Structures are given as C-alpha cells and as structure tokens.
C-alpha cells in the first residue's frame, strides 16, 4: 500500500509499505480522509523520530475485523482516536486523561497518512467511534482537533458569558472561536497577523484585529471596561505570550493551547498574578468525553467546519499538503484523501 513517509517538512515521500495485518480484537481502517495537524509540521517535535508515517485525524471505513471485535463490522464508517487513556489510573480518575501513560504510548499503525491503518485492540475498545451519517469523512477529521479545543475551554473554567480572547487565528484559534461562541461566550476577540485568517475569524463571529494593535485597550472597549476572562494562546510566539499577560482580567485564566519551543523560558509577573488570582494553565490532547462532545457538536451543526477546509489533496500530493500547512499562508485545514 502507499503511505506518506515524513522525514522533515520539506521532505515527505509517498512510498510503498506493507499493508498491515490485523490480529484478534483488531480492525483494519481503509482511510478516507486525514487532516494535517499543526503539530505534524512542528519539526522540533517530529524530526527526532523521523522517518515515520504521521496522521492522527483519520476517518474511513472498516475494511476488516479480527476475531472478538464487538460493535463494529466491515463497511462501518468510523473515526478513530490514535491516543486512548486507560480510564482507571491515577490521572484518568482525576479527569486528567491526557496525562495517562497509556494515552501517551498508543497509536494506529502506521498512521493516518496511508491507504490502510491497523487499529490495535485497545484503540478498538476505547477509541473507535461510529461516524454519524450526517457527517462527511472530511468533517470527521475535525473531531480530534475540536475535542482538543473543548478540553481547553474546560481547563480554562469557561462559562457562558465569558469574554474570550483568542491570540492566533489559525485552525486551532478558529475552532476556539467557533466553539466558544457556540457555548455562549461573549464578546469573543481574536488576533492574528494574517488578513486571510482575520477575515475568517470575523466571519466566525469574533471581533478580529491585527495582533500589533493595543489589544488590552480593544478588549476594555468591547468588554465594559474589563479585560478578558479567558485568554487562549493559540500561538507560541513570545510576543503573543507577553500580550496575554496584559490582556487577562483579575480572576481570569491564560491557557497555553500552543507553546514555545522546548527550552524557551516564559517570564511570569508572579506578584501581579498572585494579587489578582490569575490562573495560568495548559491543555494537551483530548479525552473520550471531549471527543464525544465534539462529535455531538459537529453532528448538530452547532460548530460548522466546512469553511475551514482550504485544500483536499490525494495522498500523492502529501508533500504539497505539508508545505501548505508549514507555510500557513492562505491555507487552514489541509486534508489528505488516500
């Protein structure tokens, strides 16, 4: 079968690899669509493990099922979660599923950027979901990223009526905007340096502005003189992090949804945050609850994602897809369709 082998952002090769064989309790996925995630093009994160087949936003059809598989049959349309938590460990029982050791070691084989992928038994049991008939394969690739966004909102102690500021209006930031508005946030304010992305942020319902303006001043004018209840950092740029520190209200939360590169220190105004009871937190990945909520929101059309898909490419053009995602110019969600 064909698969896109990643070496670095500028070197992605479509190669022939063995078609996975499944065993007891496992299933074989015929991949129909798989989105390229921003994390797929973070070279500091990926290159050290290259060469490898990436792809973790996969939807498709069940092509084979092994002995003992229950609840799924050949031909079923599905979304598969590449990482699954055990549900019973110290972290899972505290609601911190994305810190689970099992979640950090599970995956599909070889990855979603291939014609077929083996779904291990543990993923079949804990991370395989029927794709609603109302949802296209392409829309289904947003289940995982939207699940991550919903987890981030919960980590931020979000409530309806909160003023939410999204710094960085790439695909993650736009999903944050759409989800926050769907859940009753207001006002929602977004920044970016790209006119293209700012246009989409405005279309999604946010007050969108260039990241170089006086952001705290704009927030106060839009939010009855107060700063933001929640500031979502959807970029690891140090300038945005500094902006976040100045944009959060007393008792508010700054969420690191994106981070700087490893080793880059982030100075915090600890004394001010102590006095104002500002929370600084982070969010990584999505758990089962987050994925179920994402499926429900996409199915009900509370969050619309078709306008975020800028490119749908065959597997043969995987290198182009990675280039588009890495350059992040007039592209948002790039989907490979093997």
MARKERO-234932 format. One record per residue (C-alpha): residue in three letters; x, y, z. Coordinates in steps of 0.02 Angstrom, whole numbers, plus 50000, padded with zeros to 5 digits. Each point is the difference from the previous one (the first is absolute). Layout:
! residues N
ALAXYZ
...
//
This chain:
! residues 338
UNK500005000050000
UNK500515018249985
UNK500445011150147
UNK500735017450024
UNK501684998250088
UNK500525015350097
UNK501855004750013
UNK499775018850026
UNK498765013149943
UNK500885002149833
UNK500274981349975
UNK498424989549999
UNK500064984949884
UNK498584988849942
UNK500704982550013
UNK499424982049995
UNK499884991750170
UNK499244983250052
UNK498135000150027
UNK499714997050186
UNK499394983150056
UNK498754999550143
UNK499844988150144
UNK498704995450129
UNK499005014950061
UNK500725011549867
UNK499265008549847
UNK500665006549836
UNK499525017649948
UNK499885005049817
UNK500455018350019
UNK498845012049910
UNK500625016450072
UNK501345006050122
UNK500375018150045
UNK501755007050015
UNK500155007150175
UNK501085014850047
UNK500964988250115
UNK500454989449848
UNK501095014249935
UNK500865004450165
UNK501724993849948
UNK500745001150175
UNK498664987550051
UNK499994988549849
UNK501724999249919
UNK500834991050146
UNK498864985049967
UNK500075000549810
UNK499794991349883
UNK498224995650046
UNK498215000349936
UNK499005013550087
UNK498135003550001
UNK498864999750152
UNK498385008049937
UNK499414984949902
UNK498294994649940
UNK499544985749884
UNK499174983249982
UNK500314983950093
UNK500814988549872
UNK500314984950112
UNK499604994850178
UNK500954987250103
UNK499254986550111
UNK499175006950155
UNK499615017449935
UNK498295005750062
UNK498965014949946
UNK500855002549833
UNK499894990949834
UNK500745001249826
UNK499335015349909
UNK499675010650156
UNK500475018449983
UNK501115004750147
UNK501145012750081
UNK501474992750096
UNK500915008350144
UNK501864996549988
UNK500315002950187
UNK498884991750129
UNK500055001350191
UNK499774984850112
UNK498605008150102
UNK500554992450166
UNK501725006950045
UNK500425014150120
UNK499895013149862
UNK498424993649917
UNK499034999150162
UNK500445018450031
UNK499355005149828
UNK501775002149933
UNK499864986849864
UNK501275008149886
UNK501334997350133
UNK499654981249999
UNK501524989249959
UNK498964989149883
UNK499385015149902
UNK501785005549970
UNK500554983149931
UNK498514994649893
UNK499835003549813
UNK499334993049837
UNK501164990749883
UNK500855007449901
UNK499025016450006
UNK498565008849914
UNK501005005549848
UNK499874983049921
UNK498744990049900
UNK499684988250147
UNK500355000650187
UNK499944986450131
UNK498955004550152
UNK500734990950152
UNK498834991050118
UNK500115013350135
UNK499535013549873
UNK498554989549937
UNK499374998350177
UNK500295017850060
UNK500265011349850
UNK498914994749853
UNK498415009949964
UNK498634998049871
UNK499995014849882
UNK498235007149991
UNK499184998649829
UNK499725018850001
UNK501885002950010
UNK501184998749852
UNK501704991750016
UNK500815017249982
UNK498935007450139
UNK500454985150107
UNK501845004849993
UNK499545014750112
UNK499414988750143
UNK501724998750078
UNK500515018549984
UNK498295005950059
UNK500124987950147
UNK501675007950045
UNK499195017349992
UNK498554994750112
UNK501214992950127
UNK500955016549997
UNK498405009750037
UNK499614988750146
UNK501785001750067
UNK499725018849993
UNK498454998950113
UNK498955006949858
UNK498225005950032
UNK498725007549883
UNK500185018949997
UNK501894999650022
UNK501035012149897
UNK501194988949903
UNK501545006449909
UNK500824988649872
UNK501795004649956
UNK500414991749834
UNK498614996349875
UNK500684984749913
UNK498964984249994
UNK500084997450190
UNK499575018250034
UNK498544999849880
UNK499324984250080
UNK500195008550170
UNK498995014749935
UNK498634989149927
UNK499874988950154
UNK500025014550124
UNK498625009149906
UNK498974984149985
UNK500134997950188
UNK499445017850038
UNK501595010250017
UNK499965018549971
UNK500845010249946
UNK501274989349907
UNK501535009449940
UNK501334993049883
UNK501705005549936
UNK501184994849862
UNK501255007549880
UNK499164992649846
UNK498575009249915
UNK499414983449931
UNK499814992250172
UNK499295015950075
UNK498654999849867
UNK499504982450051
UNK500045004850185
UNK498815014349964
UNK498884988649896
UNK499964987850148
UNK499315013850111
UNK501535007150086
UNK500565018050015
UNK501584997449897
UNK501515011450002
UNK501825000649952
UNK501134993150137
UNK501055015949996
UNK498655011650067
UNK499735004350184
UNK499064984050039
UNK499605003750184
UNK499245016749949
UNK498884991749871
UNK499474986850128
UNK499505013350127
UNK498985009549871
UNK499094984249948
UNK499774992950175
UNK499295014150107
UNK501695006050059
UNK500654983050055
UNK501354988849930
UNK499704982049944
UNK499344986050109
UNK500954987549893
UNK501495002549885
UNK500344985549882
UNK501794999249937
UNK499874991449831
UNK501745005249948
UNK501664997250086
UNK500695017049947
UNK500795009050147
UNK499175016349948
UNK498294991750018
UNK500474993050170
UNK500505017250060
UNK498365006749930
UNK499034986650094
UNK500755005750166
UNK499325017549970
UNK498304994449936
UNK499344989150142
UNK498815007050130
UNK500074997650189
UNK499454982350039
UNK500244995249817
UNK500924985849914
UNK501394999049872
UNK500004983549906
UNK501554993749910
UNK499184990549856
UNK501605002549901
UNK501735001950077
UNK501715006849956
UNK501374987849949
UNK500784989250137
UNK501245009250108
UNK499265017249966
UNK499615007850169
UNK498425010150028
UNK500125013850132
UNK498455002250106
UNK499515015450101
UNK499774988950152
UNK499665013950125
UNK498635007849893
UNK499214983249962
UNK500054995450184
UNK499115015950049
UNK498724998649859
UNK499764981150016
UNK500404996949817
UNK500084981849948
UNK501284994149873
UNK499614982749934
UNK500244988949849
UNK499064987349897
UNK500674985049905
UNK499024988349889
UNK498234993650022
UNK499194986750106
UNK498474989249964
UNK498785012750074
UNK500745013649890
UNK499864989449843
UNK498204995350036
UNK499565018350026
UNK500895004549839
UNK499034986949902
UNK498375006750072
UNK500415018149958
UNK500524995749822
UNK498514988749974
UNK498775013350060
UNK500875013449896
UNK500295010750154
UNK501785001349934
UNK500205001249811
UNK501694995449927
UNK499814998749811
UNK500595018049978
UNK501634995650089
UNK500494987149869
UNK501105008849873
UNK500814985049915
UNK499504982049968
UNK501434990449921
UNK500334982149946
UNK501344990450094
UNK501165002349850
UNK500055018650042
UNK500444997650184
UNK501605010349980
UNK498995014749936
UNK498804998250146
UNK501405000750127
UNK500765015049912
UNK498345009350002
UNK499744996250185
UNK501775004750049
UNK499975016549904
UNK498285004450072
UNK499635013649873
UNK498304998349917
UNK499704982550064
UNK499114993750155
UNK499464982050007
UNK500864989249871
UNK499234982749984
UNK500814985149915
UNK498804987749919
UNK500914983649960
//
